[in-house]
């Protein structure tokens, strides 16, 4: 499926604050996993401590955001 820049901009304008927050958290999580894979460096653990309470909260929010983005991606495709 090909999406033009114009179509992408229309979809982006439909996103609310929670949608944007979820997308940002999913991107941060993906980048963190990339850093772990390529450099054996975990940014979240570096910032908040290895498996600290705050790190676990971040991981939980990233996981919930992934589920949320999965759900809204189907809805956005239909609009």
TARA-V931803 format. One line per field, one symbol per residue. phi: phi as a letter, one per 20 degrees, with the letter a starting at -180 (. if undefined). psi: psi as a letter, one per 40 degrees, with the letter a starting at -180 (. if undefined). A space follows every 50 residues. Layout:
phi=???
psi=???
This chain:
phi=.edffffffffffefeffffgffffffgfffffffffedlcdfffffdnf lfgffffgfffffffffffgfffffffee
psi=hhhidddddddddehaddddddddddddddddddddddefhhdddddeih fiddddddddddddddddddddddddde.
